[in-house]
Amino acid sequence: MDCFEPPIIAVDHCTGCGACVAICPDQVLELGDTGAARWHGEQCLLCGHCAAICPEQAVNVPSLADSLGLESGVEPVGRDGGAAAFAELVVLMRQRRSCRRFTGEPVATGVLRDLTRIGSTAPSGTNCQAWWFTILPDRCDVERLGEVTADFYRRLNKTAANRWYRLLNRLFGSGSLDTYYRRYYQSVEEALRQWYEQRIDRLFHGAPAAILVSADKRSSCPAEDALLATQNMLLAAQALGLGTCLVGFVVEAARRDHRIGRLLRMPADERLYAVIACGHPAVHFLRPAGRKRVAPRILRIGEEEKWKQGAE
Ligand SMILES: Cc1cc2nc3c(=O)[nH]c(=O)nc-3n(C[C@H](O)[C@H](O)[C@H](O)COP(=O)(O)O)c2cc1C
């Protein structure tokens, strides 16, 4: 981790309660001879749990900012939890729907930046926070990305339409061209026709802005990190009254077509994991849409084994 600075403990404030020592996931804090906590070791996750739990505010982690620095100025603080927070959170989650109709109104760049800061509150593997957020605040740039993506699918459709290529791909490759042809060829063909002939945007749905979430390929779980940050941003946008829609078609195209990475000025060690179309919604849902019912499996392995042993 670059610019590593360990937690600093103000010994004159520390009462030696040991809360930071107990919470530290890396076990790099201990109570020293003086009774105050101290950092020992060479590294730490920089998770900031020690500072968050200290009743005396005696711990400071210089590498971490106390505030997200939101430009909107409102920064919710304090301990959350409780029935009201739970209810609000669940309502927010249920109300978030993919938005596919936007007004033309631009989204202030400061708001888009705030969303990315909120994204960074997500968990990440080994707390690496190795995500990157690229904001396209202008519709003309969203369209440019749409144009390159459309060109990728135009070429892919041309290849997939050729049954000899599909046969070769089945015999010597993964057969994915066949699957693509069956599932997407027709709808992509129609979307491309609408784009080229009528400028109907089936990719970004006319969104005035987009946020692209990439992560360092070399980190332990870049996809998970990027997608967790993404979900935070979707929820925050919903709470701000903005509409969002994930655009997986661009992510897939970027994986196969280097022109997209170049257009986005994306370094070679980064990979794109999510594209969020963002804007002011032109449609307001009256109620949350349903979901398939979830039937979790309840597993009590210990009891099952006991029962088996009893039966033997
Ligand atoms: C990884 C991923 C990729 C997606 N890609 C697209 C896309 O390219 N275009 C689109 O209109 N919606 C896309 N969606 C949105 C889903 O269709 C949508 O989340 C799903 O239908 C559920 O609807 P809801 O988001 O309104 O709850 C994507 C969603 C995910 C999770």
PDBQT file of the ligand as one rigid body, heavy atoms in Angstrom, charges set to zero:
ROOT
HETATM    1  C1  LIG A 401     -24.208  -6.735 -14.362  1.00  0.00    +0.000 C 
HETATM    2  C2  LIG A 401     -25.458  -6.040 -14.883  1.00  0.00    +0.000 A 
HETATM    3  C3  LIG A 401     -25.485  -5.578 -16.182  1.00  0.00    +0.000 A 
HETATM    4  C4  LIG A 401     -26.621  -4.919 -16.663  1.00  0.00    +0.000 A 
HETATM    5  N1  LIG A 401     -26.603  -4.431 -17.940  1.00  0.00    +0.000 NA
HETATM    6  C5  LIG A 401     -27.682  -3.763 -18.410  1.00  0.00    +0.000 A 
HETATM    7  C6  LIG A 401     -27.662  -3.198 -19.727  1.00  0.00    +0.000 A 
HETATM    8  O1  LIG A 401     -26.687  -3.308 -20.478  1.00  0.00    +0.000 OA
HETATM    9  N2  LIG A 401     -28.754  -2.501 -20.146  1.00  0.00    +0.000 N 
HETATM   10  C7  LIG A 401     -29.846  -2.331 -19.334  1.00  0.00    +0.000 A 
HETATM   11  O2  LIG A 401     -30.804  -1.689 -19.765  1.00  0.00    +0.000 OA
HETATM   12  N3  LIG A 401     -29.891  -2.869 -18.090  1.00  0.00    +0.000 NA
HETATM   13  C8  LIG A 401     -28.841  -3.564 -17.600  1.00  0.00    +0.000 A 
HETATM   14  N4  LIG A 401     -28.850  -4.072 -16.324  1.00  0.00    +0.000 N 
HETATM   15  C9  LIG A 401     -30.016  -3.832 -15.461  1.00  0.00    +0.000 C 
HETATM   16  C10 LIG A 401     -30.846  -5.095 -15.225  1.00  0.00    +0.000 C 
HETATM   17  O3  LIG A 401     -31.555  -5.429 -16.382  1.00  0.00    +0.000 OA
HETATM   18  C11 LIG A 401     -31.784  -4.802 -14.056  1.00  0.00    +0.000 C 
HETATM   19  O4  LIG A 401     -31.001  -4.576 -12.904  1.00  0.00    +0.000 OA
HETATM   20  C12 LIG A 401     -32.744  -5.944 -13.778  1.00  0.00    +0.000 C 
HETATM   21  O5  LIG A 401     -33.636  -6.090 -14.846  1.00  0.00    +0.000 OA
HETATM   22  C13 LIG A 401     -33.568  -5.706 -12.506  1.00  0.00    +0.000 C 
HETATM   23  O6  LIG A 401     -34.293  -4.511 -12.586  1.00  0.00    +0.000 OA
HETATM   24  P1  LIG A 401     -34.084  -3.319 -11.534  1.00  0.00    +0.000 P 
HETATM   25  O7  LIG A 401     -32.660  -2.860 -11.607  1.00  0.00    +0.000 OA
HETATM   26  O8  LIG A 401     -35.036  -2.253 -11.967  1.00  0.00    +0.000 OA
HETATM   27  O9  LIG A 401     -34.409  -3.844 -10.180  1.00  0.00    +0.000 OA
HETATM   28  C14 LIG A 401     -27.750  -4.740 -15.820  1.00  0.00    +0.000 A 
HETATM   29  C15 LIG A 401     -27.693  -5.218 -14.513  1.00  0.00    +0.000 A 
HETATM   30  C16 LIG A 401     -26.571  -5.848 -14.038  1.00  0.00    +0.000 A 
HETATM   31  C17 LIG A 401     -26.533  -6.318 -12.609  1.00  0.00    +0.000 C 
ENDROOT
TORSDOF 0
